Amino acid sequence: MPNKQSQTMPVAKKIPQTDINHGITKTDNYAWLRDDNWQEVLRNPQVLNQEIRNHLEAENAYTLNKLSDTKQLQLDLYNEMRGRIKEDDNSVPVKDGIFEYGIKFEKGKEYAVHFRTQTGTKAQEILIDGNQLAIGEKYFRIVDVAHSPDHRYIAYGVDVKGSEKYSIKVIDTKTGTLLSDNIAETTGGITWAADSQTFFYVKVDDNHRPSHVYRHKLGEKNNNLVYQEDDAAYFVNIGKTQDGAYLVINVSDHESSELHIIDANMPDDTPRCLLKRSALHEYSIEHKGGYFYILSNHNQREDFAIFKTNVNDFSPKNWQEIVPHTAGTLVISMGLLENWLIRLERKNGLPSIQIINLNDQQQHAISFDEQAYSLGLSLGLEFKTDNIRFTYSSPTTPAQTYDYNIDTKARLLIKSQEIPSGHNVDDYVTKRLFATSHDGEQIPITLLHKAGLELDGKAPMLLYGYGSYGYSMPASFNSKMLSLVERGFVY
């Protein structure tokens, strides 16, 4: 390798390319570094323009040379970070009827194994072993694994090229065979209809935008186009209400949305638009007993409210507001079970879980003690249940997964993130501060540092934030950051 001092930094040549958008002229000297055939490059990296490849390889070689005297530090950091990861880890299985579905990682192996057990038994039925499927592949990733409502079929989305365009494949668990059904260039997500013979998926266009929803029936070669979005600003996905009654096509940009529904028992039906998109209006739905529950920022409710309306009349004038808008308290998400309305909200930068009993309208919250923390909420796969699951962590506390019985208010710790190299929460301090913005808004700041560190302005600091789409950085546990904190950094 060339001497660090003698190697010349590669400098990309300038080839001005001028574009005019909305009357504004912009010149990009480095547009040539994006291959004109970039879509094909995503599918097959070997076709990358040779001049671009040469420059990227020169930059990589220069970087390796400049960092050559940090090899031991890099190795130390790698070993530290890997030492905090439990290699043979399991997810907590999720119950759906007579089965519980889970994921596990085996020591020394790279990919997840998807399994299920019959409720009340321990014998695992292996559904998908990513380590076996990845043999001979240079790249391998599974993004979704979805079982049919009758539990017979397992559909999954897999990418073996690194293109982020996934093929959907289907396994028949009754015979253990891979069906001939194979659908290419999708987002990888699968949503089953109630008949366990039909599923829906989304294809991406040439610009990698999720844009077309298709219906597939097992064993059939021809798939039916269900919905097509032509506006390049909008992205499409499809899901299902918690009770399984409706398939929901969500069309959205970052500021507005539009929903189309299909009765899950009538998958051949044409989708019905609930409410056409309008500027700055976002909404999502759940369903129970002939009523839609709607999370919406309609009519300038910028922090969102929850409404209820009959399934046959979705006009906003008939919406009943059941969780009023409260300025400064953002409703992040809404979930619905047979007897419970659950919402995840954020106030003063801290998340909370709020629960309403739909029978008597009584409300309670799940409380937490630390100054800063993050929450993840999961309603699981069932509708007729009193149980939810949430994950709690903070910059000092590794992830803890709880099952929570809403009726009894009992929380059960079912998993704690293990740190094989050891972790003592008392060795670290988490603090929540607020900074005043130029417009008077209070901006929450979370600090993590070693216990006993003097905050005198002399310690190095890594400041990390994200400012797009209204996204707030969760104050969650990040084991990689401990390598900095252990070296005296404030994060």
C-alpha positions as CSV (number, residue, x, y, z in Angstrom):
1,M,0.0,0.0,0.0
2,P,1.4,3.5,-0.8
3,N,2.8,5.7,2.0
4,K,0.1,7.7,3.7
5,Q,1.8,11.0,3.0
6,S,2.5,10.2,-0.6
7,Q,-0.8,9.0,-1.8
8,T,-2.8,11.7,-3.6
9,M,-6.4,12.1,-2.7
10,P,-8.6,11.2,-5.7
11,V,-10.5,14.2,-7.0
12,A,-13.7,13.7,-9.0
13,K,-13.6,15.6,-12.3
14,K,-16.3,18.2,-12.8
15,I,-18.7,17.9,-15.7
16,P,-21.4,20.6,-15.2
17,Q,-25.0,19.5,-15.7
18,T,-27.6,22.3,-15.5
19,D,-31.3,21.8,-14.7
20,I,-34.1,24.3,-14.4
21,N,-36.9,23.5,-12.0
22,H,-39.7,25.9,-11.1
23,G,-37.6,28.7,-12.6
24,I,-34.6,27.9,-10.5
25,T,-31.4,27.0,-12.2
26,K,-29.1,24.5,-10.5
27,T,-25.7,23.2,-11.7
28,D,-24.4,19.8,-10.5
29,N,-20.8,19.2,-11.3
30,Y,-20.9,15.6,-10.2
31,A,-24.1,14.3,-11.7
32,W,-22.0,12.0,-13.9
33,L,-21.3,9.9,-10.8
34,R,-24.9,8.6,-10.9
35,D,-25.0,6.0,-13.7
36,D,-27.6,6.8,-16.4
37,N,-28.5,3.1,-16.0
38,W,-28.8,3.2,-12.2
39,Q,-31.9,1.1,-12.1
40,E,-30.1,-1.7,-13.8
41,V,-27.1,-1.2,-11.6
42,L,-29.4,-1.9,-8.6
43,R,-30.3,-5.2,-10.1
44,N,-26.8,-6.0,-11.3
45,P,-23.9,-4.0,-9.8
46,Q,-21.5,-5.5,-12.4
47,V,-22.9,-3.2,-15.1
48,L,-21.8,0.0,-13.3
49,N,-20.0,2.4,-15.6
50,Q,-16.3,1.6,-15.5
51,E,-15.3,5.2,-15.0
52,I,-17.6,5.6,-12.0
53,R,-16.3,2.3,-10.6
54,N,-12.7,3.4,-11.0
55,H,-13.3,6.6,-9.0
56,L,-15.2,4.8,-6.2
57,E,-12.5,2.2,-5.9
58,A,-9.8,4.9,-5.8
59,E,-11.7,6.7,-3.0
60,N,-12.0,3.4,-1.1
61,A,-8.3,2.7,-1.5
62,Y,-7.4,6.2,-0.3
63,T,-9.6,5.9,2.7
64,L,-8.1,2.5,3.7
65,N,-4.6,4.0,3.3
66,K,-5.4,7.1,5.5
67,L,-6.9,4.9,8.2
68,S,-4.2,2.3,8.1
69,D,-2.7,3.3,11.4
70,T,-6.1,2.8,13.1
71,K,-6.3,-0.9,12.3
72,Q,-5.9,-2.0,15.9
73,L,-8.5,0.6,17.1
74,Q,-10.9,-0.6,14.4
75,L,-10.4,-4.2,15.6
76,D,-10.9,-3.2,19.2
77,L,-14.1,-1.3,18.3
78,Y,-15.4,-4.2,16.2
79,N,-14.8,-6.7,19.0
80,E,-16.4,-4.4,21.6
81,M,-19.5,-3.9,19.5
82,R,-19.8,-7.6,18.6
83,G,-19.3,-8.5,22.3
84,R,-22.5,-6.6,23.1
85,I,-24.5,-8.7,20.6
86,K,-26.0,-12.0,21.7
87,E,-25.5,-14.2,18.6
88,D,-27.9,-16.9,19.6
89,D,-30.8,-14.6,20.2
90,N,-34.6,-15.3,19.9
91,S,-37.6,-13.0,19.5
92,V,-40.5,-13.5,21.9
93,P,-43.0,-15.6,19.9
94,V,-46.3,-14.0,19.0
95,K,-49.5,-15.9,19.5
96,D,-52.1,-16.3,16.7
97,G,-54.7,-18.9,17.5
98,I,-53.2,-22.3,18.0
99,F,-49.7,-21.2,17.0
100,E,-47.0,-19.0,18.3
101,Y,-44.6,-17.5,15.6
102,G,-41.1,-16.5,16.4
103,I,-37.6,-15.7,15.1
104,K,-34.2,-17.0,16.3
105,F,-30.6,-16.6,15.5
106,E,-28.1,-19.4,16.0
107,K,-24.6,-18.8,17.2
108,G,-22.1,-18.4,14.4
109,K,-24.8,-18.1,11.8
110,E,-25.8,-14.9,10.0
111,Y,-29.4,-15.2,9.1
112,A,-32.7,-15.6,11.0
113,V,-34.6,-18.8,11.4
114,H,-38.4,-18.4,11.4
115,F,-40.3,-21.0,13.4
116,R,-43.6,-21.7,15.1
117,T,-44.8,-23.8,18.0
118,Q,-48.3,-25.0,18.9
119,T,-49.5,-23.1,21.9
120,G,-48.6,-24.9,25.1
121,T,-45.8,-27.0,23.5
122,K,-42.1,-26.4,23.0
123,A,-41.4,-28.4,19.8
124,Q,-40.4,-25.9,17.1
125,E,-41.5,-26.3,13.5
126,I,-38.9,-24.6,11.3
127,L,-40.7,-22.6,8.6
128,I,-37.8,-20.7,6.9
129,D,-34.0,-21.1,7.6
130,G,-32.3,-18.1,6.1
131,N,-28.9,-19.8,6.5
132,Q,-29.9,-22.6,4.2
133,L,-31.6,-20.4,1.7
134,A,-28.5,-18.1,1.6
135,I,-26.1,-20.8,0.6
136,G,-24.4,-19.8,-2.7
137,E,-25.8,-16.3,-2.6
138,K,-23.5,-13.2,-2.5
139,Y,-26.3,-11.3,-0.9
140,F,-29.4,-12.4,1.0
141,R,-32.2,-10.6,2.8
142,I,-35.7,-11.5,3.8
143,V,-38.1,-8.6,4.6
144,D,-41.4,-10.1,5.4
145,V,-42.8,-13.5,6.4
146,A,-46.6,-13.8,6.5
147,H,-48.7,-16.9,7.2
148,S,-52.1,-17.4,5.7
149,P,-55.1,-17.1,8.1
150,D,-55.5,-20.9,8.1
151,H,-51.7,-21.2,9.0
152,R,-51.1,-23.5,6.0
153,Y,-49.1,-21.2,3.7
154,I,-46.0,-19.1,4.5
155,A,-45.2,-16.3,2.0
156,Y,-42.0,-14.4,2.2
157,G,-40.1,-11.7,0.3
158,V,-36.5,-12.2,-0.5
159,D,-33.7,-10.3,-2.2
160,V,-30.5,-12.1,-3.4
161,K,-29.1,-9.2,-5.5
162,G,-29.0,-6.2,-3.1
163,S,-31.4,-4.3,-5.4
164,E,-34.1,-3.9,-2.7
165,K,-36.5,-5.5,-5.2
166,Y,-37.9,-8.6,-3.6
167,S,-39.3,-11.8,-5.0
168,I,-42.2,-13.3,-3.2
169,K,-42.2,-17.1,-2.6
170,V,-44.7,-19.4,-0.9
171,I,-44.2,-22.5,1.2
172,D,-46.9,-25.1,1.8
173,T,-46.4,-26.2,5.4
174,K,-48.6,-29.3,4.9
175,T,-46.3,-30.8,2.3
176,G,-43.1,-28.8,3.2
177,T,-42.7,-27.8,-0.5
178,L,-42.0,-24.5,-2.2
179,L,-44.8,-23.7,-4.5
180,S,-44.3,-22.6,-8.1
181,D,-45.7,-19.1,-7.2
182,N,-42.8,-16.7,-7.7
183,I,-43.4,-12.9,-8.0
184,A,-40.5,-10.6,-8.9
185,E,-39.7,-6.9,-8.3
186,T,-42.0,-6.3,-5.3
187,T,-41.5,-4.4,-2.0
188,G,-41.5,-7.8,-0.3
189,G,-44.6,-7.2,1.8
190,I,-47.5,-9.7,1.7
191,T,-51.1,-9.2,2.9
192,W,-53.4,-12.3,2.9
193,A,-57.1,-12.2,2.3
194,A,-59.5,-14.2,4.5
195,D,-59.7,-17.2,2.1
196,S,-56.0,-18.2,2.6
197,Q,-55.8,-18.5,-1.1
198,T,-55.3,-14.9,-2.1
199,F,-52.7,-12.4,-1.1
200,F,-51.9,-8.8,-2.1
201,Y,-48.5,-7.2,-2.8
202,V,-47.0,-4.0,-4.1
203,K,-44.7,-3.6,-7.1
204,V,-42.2,-0.9,-7.6
205,D,-41.7,1.3,-10.7
206,D,-38.5,2.1,-12.5
207,N,-37.6,4.7,-9.9
208,H,-38.0,2.2,-7.1
209,R,-41.3,3.8,-6.0
210,P,-44.0,1.5,-4.6
211,S,-46.8,2.2,-7.0
212,H,-48.9,-0.7,-8.0
213,V,-51.0,-3.1,-5.9
214,Y,-51.6,-6.6,-7.3
215,R,-53.8,-9.5,-6.3
216,H,-52.4,-13.1,-6.5
217,K,-54.3,-16.4,-6.2
218,L,-52.2,-19.4,-5.3
219,G,-51.4,-21.5,-8.4
220,E,-52.4,-18.9,-10.9
221,K,-49.8,-17.3,-13.2
222,N,-51.7,-14.1,-14.0
223,N,-51.9,-11.5,-11.3
224,N,-54.6,-8.8,-11.3
225,L,-53.8,-5.1,-11.0
226,V,-55.9,-3.7,-8.1
227,Y,-54.6,-0.2,-7.8
228,Q,-52.1,2.0,-9.7
229,E,-50.7,5.3,-8.4
230,D,-49.5,7.6,-11.2
231,D,-48.5,10.6,-9.0
232,A,-44.7,10.2,-8.5
233,A,-45.0,12.1,-5.2
234,Y,-47.1,9.3,-3.6
235,F,-46.1,5.9,-2.3
236,V,-48.4,2.8,-1.9
237,N,-48.6,0.0,0.7
238,I,-51.2,-2.4,1.8
239,G,-52.1,-3.8,5.2
240,K,-55.1,-5.1,7.1
241,T,-57.2,-3.9,10.0
242,Q,-56.5,-5.6,13.4
243,D,-59.8,-7.5,13.3
244,G,-58.9,-8.8,9.8
245,A,-62.1,-7.5,8.3
246,Y,-60.6,-5.1,5.7
247,L,-57.6,-4.9,3.5
248,V,-56.4,-1.3,3.4
249,I,-54.4,0.3,0.6
250,N,-52.6,3.4,1.9
251,V,-51.5,6.0,-0.6
252,S,-49.4,8.8,0.9
253,D,-46.7,11.3,0.6
254,H,-45.2,12.9,3.7
255,E,-48.1,15.3,4.3
256,S,-51.3,13.6,3.0
257,S,-52.9,10.2,2.6
258,E,-55.7,8.4,0.9
259,L,-57.2,5.0,1.8
260,H,-58.9,2.4,-0.3
261,I,-60.5,-0.6,1.3
262,I,-61.4,-4.2,0.2
263,D,-63.6,-6.6,2.2
264,A,-61.1,-9.3,3.3
265,N,-63.8,-11.9,2.6
266,M,-64.4,-10.6,-0.9
267,P,-60.8,-10.2,-2.3
268,D,-62.0,-9.9,-5.9
269,D,-63.9,-6.7,-5.2
270,T,-62.8,-3.3,-6.5
271,P,-61.2,-1.1,-3.8
272,R,-63.4,1.6,-2.4
273,C,-61.9,5.0,-1.7
274,L,-62.8,6.2,1.8
275,L,-61.8,9.8,1.5
276,K,-59.9,11.4,-1.4
277,R,-56.5,13.0,-0.6
278,S,-56.3,16.6,0.3
279,A,-53.4,18.9,1.2
280,L,-52.0,18.3,4.7
281,H,-54.6,15.8,5.7
282,E,-53.4,12.4,7.0
283,Y,-55.6,9.6,8.2
284,S,-55.5,5.9,9.1
285,I,-58.2,3.5,10.2
286,E,-59.1,0.5,12.3
287,H,-62.4,-1.4,12.4
288,K,-64.8,-2.9,15.0
289,G,-68.4,-3.9,14.7
290,G,-69.4,-1.9,11.7
291,Y,-67.5,1.2,12.7
292,F,-64.3,2.7,11.5
293,Y,-62.0,4.3,14.1
294,I,-60.0,7.1,12.4
295,L,-56.7,8.7,13.4
296,S,-56.7,12.0,11.6
297,N,-55.4,15.6,11.6
298,H,-58.6,16.8,9.9
299,N,-59.5,20.4,10.1
300,Q,-56.1,21.7,11.5
301,R,-55.8,19.2,14.3
302,E,-52.1,19.1,13.8
303,D,-51.4,16.7,16.7
304,F,-54.2,14.4,15.6
305,A,-57.4,13.2,17.1
306,I,-59.4,10.0,17.0
307,F,-62.9,9.7,15.4
308,K,-65.5,7.1,14.9
309,T,-68.0,6.7,12.0
310,N,-70.2,4.1,10.4
311,V,-68.5,2.0,7.7
312,N,-71.1,3.1,5.2
313,D,-70.6,6.8,5.7
314,F,-67.1,8.1,5.8
315,S,-67.9,11.8,5.3
316,P,-66.0,13.9,7.9
317,K,-69.1,15.8,8.7
318,N,-70.4,12.6,10.4
319,W,-67.3,11.8,12.3
320,Q,-67.7,11.6,16.1
321,E,-64.6,12.8,17.9
322,I,-63.9,10.3,20.7
323,V,-60.3,11.4,21.6
324,P,-60.2,15.2,21.2
325,H,-57.2,17.0,19.7
326,T,-54.8,18.3,22.4
327,A,-52.2,20.8,21.2
328,G,-48.8,19.7,22.2
329,T,-49.7,16.0,22.6
330,L,-49.0,14.1,19.4
331,V,-50.9,10.9,18.8
332,I,-48.3,8.8,17.1
333,S,-50.4,5.7,16.4
334,M,-53.7,4.0,17.2
335,G,-54.5,0.4,17.9
336,L,-57.9,-1.3,18.4
337,L,-58.8,-4.5,20.1
338,E,-62.3,-5.9,20.8
339,N,-62.7,-4.0,24.1
340,W,-59.8,-1.5,24.0
341,L,-58.7,1.6,22.1
342,I,-54.9,2.0,22.5
343,R,-52.8,5.0,21.4
344,L,-49.1,5.8,21.5
345,E,-48.6,9.5,22.0
346,R,-45.8,11.9,22.7
347,K,-45.8,15.0,25.0
348,N,-42.7,17.1,25.9
349,G,-40.6,14.7,23.9
350,L,-41.6,11.6,26.0
351,P,-43.9,8.7,24.7
352,S,-46.7,7.2,26.6
353,I,-49.3,4.5,26.1
354,Q,-52.9,5.5,26.8
355,I,-55.8,3.0,26.9
356,I,-59.6,3.5,26.8
357,N,-62.1,0.8,27.8
358,L,-64.6,0.8,25.0
359,N,-67.3,-0.5,27.3
360,D,-67.2,2.2,30.1
361,Q,-64.9,4.8,28.5
362,Q,-62.5,4.6,31.5
363,Q,-58.9,5.6,30.6
364,H,-55.5,4.7,32.1
365,A,-51.9,5.1,31.1
366,I,-48.8,2.9,31.5
367,S,-46.2,4.9,33.4
368,F,-42.4,4.9,33.4
369,D,-39.8,6.6,35.6
370,E,-36.6,7.5,33.6
371,Q,-36.0,11.1,32.4
372,A,-35.8,9.9,28.8
373,Y,-36.8,6.6,27.2
374,S,-38.3,5.0,24.1
375,L,-41.4,2.8,23.7
376,G,-42.4,0.4,21.0
377,L,-46.0,-0.9,21.0
378,S,-47.3,-4.1,19.4
379,L,-50.9,-5.4,19.4
380,G,-49.8,-8.8,18.1
381,L,-51.8,-10.9,15.7
382,E,-55.1,-11.3,17.6
383,F,-58.2,-9.1,18.0
384,K,-60.1,-10.7,20.8
385,T,-57.6,-10.3,23.5
386,D,-56.8,-8.2,26.6
387,N,-53.1,-8.4,26.1
388,I,-50.7,-6.1,24.4
389,R,-46.9,-6.1,24.2
390,F,-44.5,-3.2,24.5
391,T,-40.7,-2.7,24.4
392,Y,-39.0,-0.2,26.7
393,S,-35.5,1.1,26.6
394,S,-33.4,4.1,27.4
395,P,-29.8,5.2,26.5
396,T,-28.7,3.4,29.7
397,T,-31.3,0.5,29.8
398,P,-31.2,-2.3,27.3
399,A,-34.4,-3.2,25.6
400,Q,-37.0,-4.8,27.9
401,T,-40.1,-6.6,26.4
402,Y,-43.3,-6.7,28.5
403,D,-46.6,-8.4,28.1
404,Y,-49.3,-6.2,29.6
405,N,-52.8,-7.3,30.6
406,I,-55.0,-4.3,30.1
407,D,-57.8,-5.6,32.3
408,T,-55.7,-6.3,35.4
409,K,-53.0,-3.7,34.6
410,A,-50.3,-6.4,35.3
411,R,-47.1,-6.1,33.3
412,L,-44.8,-9.2,32.9
413,L,-41.2,-8.9,31.8
414,I,-40.8,-11.6,29.2
415,K,-37.4,-10.6,27.7
416,S,-34.4,-8.4,28.6
417,Q,-31.8,-7.6,26.0
418,E,-28.7,-9.5,26.9
419,I,-25.2,-7.8,26.7
420,P,-22.8,-10.8,26.7
421,S,-19.8,-8.6,27.5
422,G,-21.7,-7.2,30.5
423,H,-23.5,-4.0,31.2
424,N,-24.2,-2.1,34.5
425,V,-26.8,0.6,34.1
426,D,-25.3,2.4,37.1
427,D,-22.1,3.0,35.1
428,Y,-24.0,5.5,32.9
429,V,-26.2,8.6,33.3
430,T,-29.1,9.6,31.1
431,K,-30.4,13.2,31.3
432,R,-33.1,15.1,29.5
433,L,-32.5,18.8,28.8
434,F,-34.4,21.4,26.8
435,A,-33.0,24.0,24.4
436,T,-35.0,27.0,23.3
437,S,-35.2,27.4,19.6
438,H,-35.2,30.8,17.7
439,D,-39.0,30.6,17.6
440,G,-39.4,29.9,21.3
441,E,-40.0,26.2,20.9
442,Q,-38.5,23.8,23.5
443,I,-36.3,21.2,21.8
444,P,-35.7,18.0,23.9
445,I,-32.1,16.9,24.1
446,T,-31.0,13.5,25.6
447,L,-27.6,13.1,27.0
448,L,-25.7,9.9,27.8
449,H,-22.3,9.9,29.5
450,K,-20.3,7.9,32.0
451,A,-21.2,8.3,35.7
452,G,-18.8,10.6,37.4
453,L,-17.9,12.5,34.2
454,E,-17.5,16.2,34.9
455,L,-19.6,18.2,32.4
456,D,-17.3,21.2,32.2
457,G,-17.3,21.6,28.5
458,K,-14.0,19.7,27.9
459,A,-15.4,16.3,27.1
460,P,-15.7,15.4,23.4
461,M,-19.3,15.1,22.2
462,L,-21.1,13.4,19.3
463,L,-24.3,15.4,18.5
464,Y,-26.8,13.4,16.5
465,G,-30.2,14.4,15.2
466,Y,-32.6,14.1,12.3
467,G,-34.8,16.8,11.0
468,S,-37.0,15.5,8.2
469,Y,-40.7,14.6,8.0
470,G,-41.3,15.5,11.7
471,Y,-39.4,12.5,12.8
472,S,-38.2,12.5,16.4
473,M,-35.1,10.6,17.5
474,P,-36.2,8.0,20.1
475,A,-34.2,8.0,23.3
476,S,-33.4,4.3,23.0
477,F,-30.5,2.0,23.9
478,N,-27.7,1.9,21.4
479,S,-25.0,-0.5,22.3
480,K,-22.6,0.8,19.7
481,M,-22.5,4.3,21.3
482,L,-21.1,2.8,24.5
483,S,-17.7,2.5,22.8
484,L,-17.7,6.3,22.5
485,V,-19.1,6.9,26.0
486,E,-16.5,4.5,27.5
487,R,-13.8,6.7,26.0
488,G,-15.2,9.9,27.6
489,F,-17.6,11.1,25.0
490,V,-21.0,12.6,25.7
491,Y,-23.6,11.3,23.3
